Amino acid sequence: MVLSAHGSVIFADCVAVQHRGHREGASEGLRPAVLLGAFVGLRLAEVAALRVSDIDFMRGVVSPTTQYPTRPLKSGTSPTPIPIPSNLALMLSVRFHDLRHYFASLLIAAGLDVKVVQARLRHASAMTTLNTYGHMWPDKDESSRAAVAVALAAREDNPRTKGVVD
């Protein structure tokens, strides 16, 4: 299938997807492109350059990083993460290997450490796991903020320390 200069084939497939329950109409090869254009608002060049690592399936966020073939994004706001519903994130999982990435994201979201995720994915080293999935672990600011919040809550719950300022 060849796209016209104005993308009319994609538009036609988009309309077919919309009228046939989102699962029929578009050829399977174009289905992710149609979904990303119609429901995420990505430009064609962004869709063509999108990588699995640009989609956080667990949190439901698409973060374009480049345009096809290797051009920078169109504007300064183009890399802004775009939230998507979880059912759309699942619909975008089109390769079997993507299910492995999804499994890794489930383990990480559940709070498992890098060594456990490495073992479950059967990576030879934790470095492989970190290089591939390191961006999925909460950042240090988020983790330290949560730890302090837990400590403060525990302090407030303790009658000995409630309201005491050191």
BELPEDA-V659578 format. One record per residue. N is the residue number from 0. SS is DSSP state (H for helix, E for strand, - for the rest). PSI is psi in degrees with one decimal (none if undefined). NEAR is the number of other C-alpha atoms within 8 Angstrom. Layout:
# BELPEDA-V659578
{{N	SS	PSI	NEAR} {N	SS	PSI	NEAR}}
This chain:
# BELPEDA-V659578
{{0	-	132.4	2} {1	-	136.8	4} {2	-	141.9	9} {3	-	171.1	7} {4	-	-26.2	5} {5	-	7.5	5} {6	-	27.8	8} {7	H	-29.4	9} {8	H	-44.4	9} {9	H	-41.7	10} {10	H	-44.1	9} {11	H	-43.6	8} {12	H	-36.6	12} {13	H	-45.0	12} {14	H	-41.9	8} {15	H	-42.4	11} {16	H	-44.3	13} {17	H	-39.8	8} {18	H	-13.1	7} {19	-	27.7	9} {20	-	25.5	7} {21	-	-3.9	8} {22	-	-12.2	7} {23	-	170.3	9} {24	-	-66.4	9} {25	-	141.4	13} {26	-	148.8	8} {27	H	-34.7	6} {28	H	-32.4	6} {29	H	-12.0	9} {30	H	-50.5	9} {31	H	-39.0	11} {32	H	-42.7	10} {33	H	-44.5	13} {34	H	-43.3	12} {35	H	-35.8	11} {36	H	-45.6	12} {37	H	-35.1	9} {38	H	-5.7	6} {39	H	-21.7	9} {40	-	20.7	7} {41	-	149.2	9} {42	-	156.2	7} {43	H	-43.4	8} {44	H	-30.5	9} {45	H	-41.4	14} {46	H	-43.9	12} {47	H	-28.3	10} {48	H	-3.8	11} {49	-	137.2	11} {50	-	160.6	6} {51	H	-37.7	6} {52	H	-12.5	5} {53	H	-4.7	10} {54	E	121.0	11} {55	E	96.4	11} {56	-	-33.3	11} {57	-	-45.3	9} {58	-	-12.4	6} {59	-	58.8	12} {60	E	132.3	11} {61	E	128.7	11} {62	-	90.0	10} {63	-	143.2	11} {64	-	-18.0	10} {65	-	167.6	11} {66	E	155.8	15} {67	-	140.6	9} {68	-	-46.1	7} {69	-	40.4	7} {70	E	153.1	7} {71	-	159.5	7} {72	-	158.6	11} {73	-	-38.5	6} {74	-	171.5	5} {75	-	-24.3	6} {76	-	-6.1	5} {77	-	-34.8	8} {78	-	4.6	9} {79	-	127.1	7} {80	-	140.4	8} {81	E	116.4	8} {82	E	141.0	7} {83	-	153.0	10} {84	-	153.2	7} {85	H	-33.2	10} {86	H	-31.7	6} {87	H	-38.9	9} {88	H	-41.2	12} {89	H	-37.3	8} {90	H	-27.0	8} {91	-	-10.1	8} {92	-	94.1	9} {93	-	-13.6	7} {94	-	146.6	6} {95	H	-39.7	7} {96	H	-26.6	6} {97	H	-29.0	10} {98	H	-31.1	9} {99	H	-43.6	9} {100	H	-38.8	8} {101	H	-43.6	10} {102	H	-45.6	8} {103	H	-43.1	11} {104	H	-34.0	13} {105	H	-45.0	9} {106	H	-43.8	10} {107	H	-44.2	12} {108	H	-27.8	10} {109	-	-2.7	6} {110	-	11.8	6} {111	-	146.3	9} {112	-	170.7	7} {113	H	-36.1	9} {114	H	-38.3	7} {115	H	-44.1	8} {116	H	-41.8	13} {117	H	-46.4	13} {118	H	-43.9	8} {119	H	-33.3	6} {120	H	-8.5	8} {121	-	39.1	6} {122	-	148.1	9} {123	-	-29.3	6} {124	-	157.3	7} {125	H	-26.2	10} {126	H	-39.5	6} {127	H	-44.8	9} {128	H	-46.7	13} {129	H	-40.6	10} {130	H	-32.2	7} {131	H	-39.6	7} {132	H	5.3	10} {133	H	-34.0	8} {134	H	-13.8	7} {135	H	-20.3	9} {136	-	145.9	8} {137	-	146.7	7} {138	-	166.9	6} {139	H	-37.5	6} {140	H	-44.8	6} {141	H	-44.3	8} {142	H	-44.2	9} {143	H	-36.3	8} {144	H	-43.7	8} {145	H	-40.2	8} {146	H	-42.3	8} {147	H	-40.0	8} {148	H	-40.8	8} {149	H	-44.4	8} {150	H	-41.9	8} {151	H	-41.4	8} {152	H	-41.9	8} {153	H	-38.0	8} {154	H	-40.2	9} {155	H	-30.3	10} {156	H	-16.9	7} {157	-	119.0	8} {158	-	-29.2	6} {159	-	-34.5	4} {160	-	-4.4	8} {161	-	122.8	9} {162	-	-0.6	5} {163	-	130.1	5} {164	-	127.6	3} {165	-	none	2}}
